[in-house]
Amino acid sequence: MSSRRRVVIGLGSSLGDRLATLRAAIEALGADPELDVLRESSRYESPPAGGPPQGDYVNAGVLVATSLPARQILERTLAVERSLGRTRPDPVRWGPRTIDLDLLWIEGEVVAEPDLEVPHPRLCERAFALRPLLDVAPDARDPRTAVAYAALPAASAPIRKLDPI
């Protein structure tokens, strides 16, 4: 197993009690003995990025420390999704969902597999993913280019921050 490093997992929900679902997902991640949840981001509300007409998403991010390889982190996030009622594949691509967990960033690592890309392939253009990441890892850099995520346009794009919960 590799050494412990920082990992940011993005969370999103557009169905049901979105905030409660995010809270349940974060609690489930924290209950995993191999994932130490270090920090949670603010909650942000934004319209969906594509897909059919649907309600707004609430998004957040968590910083975890782990020595698990990327594939095992993905498996554990998918298990959390299943425990909260998500089924994959989604019936509608980019459709509404109770919960979505994405492996956004692993400090110093690039993963390029057919079903797993880290950093997340659209992280740099999505404020709803980038802003939560920067809340929990403000010094994060793209491991391919060393560009600070905080310097990207999406890092300062307008997005609705929800009141603290």
C-alpha positions as CSV (number, residue, x, y, z in Angstrom):
1,M,0.0,0.0,0.0
2,S,1.2,3.5,-0.7
3,S,1.7,6.2,1.9
4,R,-1.1,8.3,3.2
5,R,-2.0,11.3,1.1
6,R,-4.8,13.9,0.7
7,V,-7.8,13.1,-1.4
8,V,-10.8,15.2,-2.2
9,I,-14.2,13.6,-2.8
10,G,-16.9,15.7,-4.3
11,L,-20.5,15.2,-3.3
12,G,-23.7,16.3,-5.0
13,S,-27.5,15.7,-4.5
14,S,-30.5,17.0,-6.4
15,L,-33.3,14.8,-5.1
16,G,-35.0,14.6,-1.7
17,D,-33.5,16.2,1.4
18,R,-30.3,17.1,-0.4
19,L,-28.5,18.4,2.7
20,A,-29.4,15.4,4.8
21,T,-28.2,13.1,2.0
22,L,-24.9,14.9,1.8
23,R,-24.6,14.6,5.6
24,A,-25.3,10.9,5.5
25,A,-22.7,10.4,2.8
26,I,-20.1,12.2,4.7
27,E,-20.9,10.2,7.9
28,A,-20.6,7.0,5.9
29,L,-17.2,8.0,4.5
30,G,-16.1,8.9,8.0
31,A,-17.2,5.5,9.3
32,D,-14.7,3.8,7.0
33,P,-11.6,3.1,9.0
34,E,-9.4,3.6,6.0
35,L,-10.7,7.1,5.2
36,D,-10.0,9.8,7.7
37,V,-12.3,12.7,7.0
38,L,-10.2,15.8,7.8
39,R,-12.4,18.7,6.6
40,E,-15.7,19.5,5.0
41,S,-16.4,22.3,2.6
42,S,-19.2,24.8,2.6
43,R,-22.4,23.7,0.8
44,Y,-23.1,25.2,-2.6
45,E,-26.2,25.2,-4.7
46,S,-26.0,25.3,-8.5
47,P,-28.0,24.4,-11.6
48,P,-27.3,21.0,-13.2
49,A,-24.4,20.7,-15.7
50,G,-26.3,19.3,-18.6
51,G,-28.9,16.6,-18.7
52,P,-32.7,16.9,-18.7
53,P,-34.6,19.7,-16.9
54,Q,-34.2,19.1,-13.2
55,G,-33.8,20.8,-9.9
56,D,-30.6,22.4,-8.5
57,Y,-27.9,20.5,-6.9
58,V,-26.3,21.0,-3.5
59,N,-22.6,20.2,-3.7
60,A,-19.8,19.8,-1.2
61,G,-16.4,18.3,-0.8
62,V,-14.5,16.4,1.8
63,L,-10.8,16.1,2.4
64,V,-9.7,12.7,3.5
65,A,-6.4,11.2,4.3
66,T,-5.9,7.6,3.2
67,S,-3.3,5.1,1.9
68,L,-5.8,3.3,-0.2
69,P,-5.2,3.2,-4.0
70,A,-7.5,5.2,-6.2
71,R,-9.5,2.1,-7.3
72,Q,-10.3,1.1,-3.7
73,I,-11.3,4.7,-2.9
74,L,-13.7,4.6,-5.9
75,E,-15.1,1.3,-4.8
76,R,-15.8,2.7,-1.3
77,T,-17.5,5.8,-2.7
78,L,-19.7,3.7,-5.0
79,A,-20.7,1.5,-1.9
80,V,-21.7,4.7,-0.1
81,E,-23.8,5.8,-3.1
82,R,-25.5,2.3,-3.2
83,S,-26.2,2.5,0.6
84,L,-28.0,5.8,-0.1
85,G,-30.2,4.4,-2.9
86,R,-28.2,5.3,-6.0
87,T,-28.1,2.7,-8.8
88,R,-25.7,2.7,-11.6
89,P,-25.8,3.0,-14.5
90,D,-28.1,6.0,-14.1
91,P,-31.4,5.6,-16.0
92,V,-30.8,9.1,-17.5
93,R,-27.3,10.4,-18.3
94,W,-26.7,13.5,-16.2
95,G,-30.2,13.1,-14.7
96,P,-31.3,13.9,-11.2
97,R,-29.9,11.8,-8.4
98,T,-30.1,11.3,-4.7
99,I,-26.3,11.2,-4.4
100,D,-23.2,11.5,-6.5
101,L,-19.7,11.0,-5.2
102,D,-16.7,11.8,-7.4
103,L,-13.1,11.3,-6.8
104,L,-11.9,14.8,-7.7
105,W,-8.3,14.9,-6.7
106,I,-5.5,12.8,-5.2
107,E,-2.5,14.8,-4.1
108,G,0.4,14.2,-6.5
109,E,-1.4,11.5,-8.5
110,V,-2.8,11.1,-11.9
111,V,-5.0,8.1,-12.7
112,A,-6.0,7.4,-16.3
113,E,-8.1,4.3,-16.6
114,P,-11.2,3.7,-18.8
115,D,-13.6,4.2,-15.9
116,L,-11.5,6.3,-13.5
117,E,-9.8,9.6,-14.2
118,V,-8.1,11.6,-11.5
119,P,-8.1,14.6,-11.3
120,H,-11.7,14.5,-12.4
121,P,-11.8,15.3,-16.1
122,R,-14.1,18.4,-15.8
123,L,-12.8,19.7,-12.4
124,C,-11.1,22.7,-13.9
125,E,-14.3,24.1,-15.5
126,R,-16.9,23.3,-12.8
127,A,-17.2,25.8,-10.0
128,F,-19.6,23.5,-8.2
129,A,-16.7,21.0,-7.9
130,L,-13.7,23.3,-7.8
131,R,-15.0,25.6,-5.0
132,P,-15.6,22.8,-2.5
133,L,-12.2,21.4,-3.3
134,L,-10.6,24.7,-2.6
135,D,-12.5,25.1,0.7
136,V,-10.8,21.9,2.0
137,A,-7.5,22.0,0.1
138,P,-6.8,25.6,-0.8
139,D,-3.2,24.8,-1.9
140,A,-4.2,22.0,-4.3
141,R,-2.5,21.9,-7.7
142,D,-3.2,19.9,-10.8
143,P,-0.7,17.1,-10.6
144,R,-0.2,17.1,-14.4
145,T,0.6,20.8,-14.8
146,A,1.3,22.0,-11.3
147,V,-1.1,24.9,-11.9
148,A,-2.8,26.0,-8.7
149,Y,-6.5,25.3,-8.9
150,A,-7.1,28.6,-7.1
151,A,-5.8,30.4,-10.2
152,L,-8.4,28.9,-12.6
153,P,-11.4,31.0,-13.7
154,A,-13.9,28.6,-12.3
155,A,-12.3,29.2,-8.8
156,S,-13.8,32.7,-8.8
157,A,-17.0,32.0,-10.8
158,P,-20.2,33.1,-9.1
159,I,-21.9,30.3,-7.2
160,R,-24.5,30.3,-4.5
161,K,-23.0,29.4,-1.1
162,L,-25.6,28.1,1.3
163,D,-25.9,29.3,4.9
164,P,-23.8,27.3,7.4
165,I,-25.6,24.2,8.6
